[in-house]
Amino acid sequence: MRSQYIAALAIVVLGRPAPVGRAVPPVTAGTVSGRVTFTGTPPRMKPVDMSKEPTCAAQHATPASTENVVTGLRNALQYVVVYVSDGDQAAVTDTDAVRFDLHGCQYVPHVAAMQVNQPLEIRNDDGVLHNVQVSARVNRGWNRGQAPSTSIHATFAKAEVIAVKCQEHPWMHGYFVVINTSHYAVTGHDGAFSLQGLPPGTYTVTAWQEQLGTQSQVVTIRGGETKALNFVFRMTPN
């Protein structure tokens, strides 16, 4: 089932290209905020055996587990990317680099979101050799070894969901979600998100989760307005 989700997500357009525009005056800028939650029984995450790398295992007070579905407070879902997929009127590419760390033989954060052509820094914080395998479909994929205390710098020219793996440590999995909008958020342990600085208009807001798929809702923002928008994903047991 998971492979079916990934295959479907590979062809999702993650926000239509938006014209570059000026910053929206605060008095007219609106906000869409809410939470991403679940109903049903979440799948059980599996423990990760890091005995191959005892220096990494020692960094975890309790054994690490897989992160394809991470739940939190009040049925929250973590690592969900919420973004404007249609209707964006002022997409300006952020020039600050998104940081993606290899730490404790895990990818931190598990899901990193970034804009098309936004700089990305991948940093190896561990004292061991890692391998970063980027399985892109519409961008150019690559596979690079990464020595301790080094960085890899990259950008992606097109929007897509990109799976990231490590051939040295097969339990290491993560995602880059590359999108055509400056209005996006990745949910934390409380499942909350906030899309700020939206000009008046009608928008499609999409929530993506690596195993549970995508949901979209349409919302209209008037000048200075804050709209509540929530997403609920239904789960079934393993």
Backbone hydrogen bonds, N-H to C=O, Kabsch-Sander energy under -0.5 kcal/mol:
donor,donor_aa,acceptor,acceptor_aa,energy
5,Y,1,M,-2.0
6,I,2,R,-2.3
7,A,3,S,-2.3
8,A,4,Q,-2.2
9,L,5,Y,-2.7
10,A,6,I,-1.6
11,I,8,A,-1.3
12,V,9,L,-1.4
14,L,12,V,-0.8
15,G,13,V,-2.0
16,R,85,S,-1.9
28,T,25,P,-1.7
29,A,25,P,-1.4
30,G,198,L,-3.5
31,T,225,E,-2.5
32,V,195,L,-2.3
33,S,227,K,-2.5
34,G,193,F,-2.0
36,V,191,G,-2.2
37,T,35,R,-0.5
37,T,231,F,-2.7
38,F,75,N,-1.7
39,T,233,F,-2.1
41,T,235,M,-0.5
48,V,64,A,-3.2
49,D,47,P,-0.5
50,M,48,V,-0.9
53,E,50,M,-1.8
56,C,53,E,-1.1
57,A,53,E,-2.2
58,A,54,P,-2.1
59,Q,56,C,-1.5
60,H,57,A,-1.6
61,A,59,Q,-0.6
66,T,46,K,-2.4
70,V,78,Q,-0.5
71,T,69,V,-0.6
72,G,76,A,-1.9
73,L,189,H,-0.9
75,N,72,G,-0.8
76,A,73,L,-0.9
77,L,36,V,-2.2
78,Q,70,V,-3.0
79,Y,187,T,-2.2
81,V,79,Y,-0.5
81,V,208,W,-2.0
82,V,80,V,-0.6
82,V,185,A,-2.9
83,Y,206,T,-2.5
84,V,183,H,-2.0
85,S,83,Y,-0.7
85,S,204,T,-2.3
86,D,204,T,-1.2
91,A,19,P,-1.2
92,V,90,A,-0.8
98,V,119,P,-2.5
100,F,121,E,-2.5
101,D,108,V,-3.2
102,L,123,R,-3.1
103,H,101,D,-0.8
103,H,106,Q,-2.3
106,Q,103,H,-0.7
108,V,101,D,-3.0
108,V,106,Q,-0.5
112,A,175,Y,-2.7
114,M,177,V,-2.3
116,V,179,I,-1.8
117,N,156,F,-3.0
118,Q,115,Q,-2.1
120,L,154,A,-2.0
121,E,98,V,-3.1
122,I,120,L,-0.5
122,I,152,I,-3.1
123,R,100,F,-2.2
123,R,121,E,-0.6
124,N,150,T,-2.5
125,D,102,L,-2.1
125,D,123,R,-0.9
126,D,102,L,-0.7
130,H,146,Q,-2.7
132,V,144,R,-3.2
133,Q,131,N,-0.7
133,Q,165,K,-3.0
134,V,132,V,-0.6
134,V,142,W,-3.2
135,S,133,Q,-0.7
135,S,163,A,-2.7
136,A,134,V,-1.3
141,G,139,N,-0.6
142,W,134,V,-1.2
144,R,132,V,-2.3
146,Q,130,H,-3.5
149,S,124,N,-1.9
150,T,147,A,-1.0
152,I,122,I,-2.5
154,A,120,L,-2.1
160,E,178,V,-0.9
162,I,160,E,-0.5
162,I,176,F,-3.2
163,A,135,S,-0.8
164,V,174,G,-2.7
165,K,133,Q,-2.1
166,C,172,M,-0.9
172,M,169,H,-2.3
173,H,171,W,-0.7
174,G,164,V,-2.0
175,Y,110,H,-1.9
176,F,162,I,-2.6
177,V,112,A,-2.6
178,V,160,E,-2.6
178,V,176,F,-0.7
179,I,114,M,-2.5
179,I,177,V,-0.5
180,N,14,L,-2.1
184,Y,182,S,-0.9
185,A,82,V,-2.3
187,T,80,V,-2.5
188,G,192,A,-0.6
191,G,188,G,-1.6
193,F,34,G,-2.3
195,L,32,V,-3.4
196,Q,194,S,-0.7
198,L,30,G,-2.7
201,G,221,I,-2.2
203,Y,219,V,-3.3
204,T,86,D,-2.4
205,V,203,Y,-0.6
205,V,217,Q,-3.3
206,T,83,Y,-3.0
207,A,215,Q,-3.0
208,W,81,V,-2.7
209,Q,213,G,-2.7
211,Q,68,N,-0.5
213,G,209,Q,-2.0
215,Q,207,A,-1.9
217,Q,205,V,-2.4
219,V,203,Y,-2.8
221,I,201,G,-3.3
224,G,28,T,-1.3
225,E,222,R,-2.4
227,K,31,T,-3.1
227,K,225,E,-0.5
229,L,33,S,-2.3
231,F,35,R,-2.2
233,F,37,T,-2.7
235,M,39,T,-2.6
